[in-house]
Amino acid sequence: MCDTCCVYPVSMTKKILVIDDDPDVLELFEYTLKKEGYKVVTAPSGLNAAWALEEDSPPDVILLDLMMPTLDGYELCRYLKSSDEFKDIPVVIVSAKGSPEDVRKGLEMGADKYLPKSSFSMQTLLSEVKAVL
């Protein structure tokens, strides 16, 4: 029998972890990504995401907001990129913080891409996810 890559589109074999404290953003991203065939796991905070990463199989991509309570996106990104287990997972920051300083800091923390929500579209998000995969 053929393995799953021959039966399903590549997107169906890829898992994306979406981390954002805004339930509307989580719902929009989950809907859009699932519609494209991705497996989606959501977390409403950096702390919830850290727990989810420890309990489940690692995602193929992480979409990360910066402004969250308890554990912000910068610290979570730094943790992920310093961890042997998670350092190779692409992190795409999607944040309302879009100043050049914010972008620089996010990339310095190890993010692979930075998408300011102010100049954001779902098509751009899908393109960036495909690019980092």
Phi and psi in degrees as a GROMACS rama.xvg file:
@    title "Ramachandran Plot"
@    xaxis  label "Phi"
@    yaxis  label "Psi"
@TYPE xy
-71.704  147.101  CYS-2
-76.3452  172.933  ASP-3
-62.4435  -25.4366  THR-4
-67.9404  -20.1326  CYS-5
-88.0811  -19.6987  CYS-6
-95.8008  -38.7101  VAL-7
-113.325  152.297  TYR-8
-60.029  155.583  PRO-9
-54.3485  -39.3792  VAL-10
-59.388  -32.1462  SER-11
-71.5692  -15.8723  MET-12
-95.7896  -0.587276  THR-13
-105.861  137.233  LYS-14
-110.925  133.413  LYS-15
-120.525  129.849  ILE-16
-99.5268  120.987  LEU-17
-107.093  123.306  VAL-18
-120.876  113.43  ILE-19
-160.574  140.511  ASP-20
-85.3213  -3.11759  ASP-21
-93.802  113.071  ASP-22
-60.8449  -30.2977  PRO-23
-66.9937  -39.4873  ASP-24
-65.9803  -45.3034  VAL-25
-56.9277  -45.0643  LEU-26
-64.9571  -44.4591  GLU-27
-62.9443  -47.7408  LEU-28
-63.9105  -44.04  PHE-29
-61.0628  -46.6818  GLU-30
-59.7392  -49.2759  TYR-31
-64.2773  -44.9967  THR-32
-69.8188  -40.8073  LEU-33
-64.4671  -37.4982  LYS-34
-59.7249  -31.5444  LYS-35
-84.3073  -2.09343  GLU-36
97.8752  5.67765  GLY-37
-81.3958  150.181  TYR-38
-81.1317  134.43  LYS-39
-127.934  132.59  VAL-40
-120.803  136.395  VAL-41
-117.378  153.034  THR-42
-141.206  130.777  ALA-43
-84.4898  3.80488  PRO-44
-161.006  163.875  SER-45
-63.5857  -37.4045  GLY-46
-66.013  -44.3511  LEU-47
-60.4805  -38.5232  ASN-48
-64.7759  -41.6843  ALA-49
-61.3723  -41.5369  ALA-50
-65.3477  -43.9052  TRP-51
-61.8581  -38.8154  ALA-52
-65.1389  -34.1607  LEU-53
-75.3478  -27.6057  GLU-54
-93.7004  -25.1822  GLU-55
-119.689  171.704  ASP-56
-67.0577  145.574  SER-57
-63.4121  146.585  PRO-58
-77.4141  167.726  PRO-59
-87.392  -25.7939  ASP-60
-147.388  146.771  VAL-61
-120.106  127.331  ILE-62
-102.268  122.159  LEU-63
-129.188  125.107  LEU-64
-83.4916  157.385  ASP-65
-96.1962  -44.124  LEU-66
-89.7368  95.2069  MET-67
-138.931  152.007  MET-68
-72.2405  160.562  PRO-69
70.1426  -65.248  THR-70
-129.642  107.284  LEU-71
-77.5909  170.112  ASP-72
-63.8687  -34.632  GLY-73
-60.8803  -48.7503  TYR-74
-66.6842  -39.3288  GLU-75
-64.1311  -42.6279  LEU-76
-61.5548  -44.3543  CYS-77
-60.4848  -43.3159  ARG-78
-60.4267  -48.2448  TYR-79
-60.2613  -45.5539  LEU-80
-75.9382  -14.6116  LYS-81
-95.5249  -5.50967  SER-82
-91.9763  130.042  SER-83
-59.1588  -34.6575  ASP-84
-72.9438  -32.8364  GLU-85
-115.559  -6.07291  PHE-86
-61.9695  -23.9178  LYS-87
-91.5225  -1.43608  ASP-88
-78.9965  123.72  ILE-89
-63.5062  135.99  PRO-90
-116.438  124.925  VAL-91
-112.856  113.731  VAL-92
-80.7478  130.323  ILE-93
-125.776  105.115  VAL-94
-141.029  152.203  SER-95
-71.4902  -18.8709  ALA-96
-79.0073  112.315  LYS-97
-129.85  15.6123  GLY-98
-70.3632  158.016  SER-99
-54.6193  -35.5357  PRO-100
-66.0168  -41.3911  GLU-101
-62.8296  -44.6353  ASP-102
-62.1533  -46.1629  VAL-103
-58.7541  -47.203  ARG-104
-63.1884  -42.8922  LYS-105
-61.0787  -42.7876  GLY-106
-69.8843  -35.2876  LEU-107
-65.1376  -31.4598  GLU-108
-73.0015  -11.9889  MET-109
116.988  0.163877  GLY-110
-60.9824  144.684  ALA-111
-85.2981  -29.5015  ASP-112
-145.242  158.041  LYS-113
-137.816  118.717  TYR-114
-116.692  107.934  LEU-115
-67.9878  133.746  PRO-116
-63.7751  -23.8154  LYS-117
-67.1099  -27.7472  SER-118
-121.284  45.7108  SER-119
-112.709  143.722  PHE-120
-139.991  157.183  SER-121
-65.4544  -32.5583  MET-122
-64.3313  -39.8672  GLN-123
-63.3197  -42.9621  THR-124
-58.9736  -48.0709  LEU-125
-63.2668  -38.5275  LEU-126
-64.1634  -42.0493  SER-127
-68.5285  -38.2067  GLU-128
-61.5008  -46.5392  VAL-129
-62.531  -37.1485  LYS-130
-65.2348  -40.688  ALA-131
-80.8254  -17.7456  VAL-132
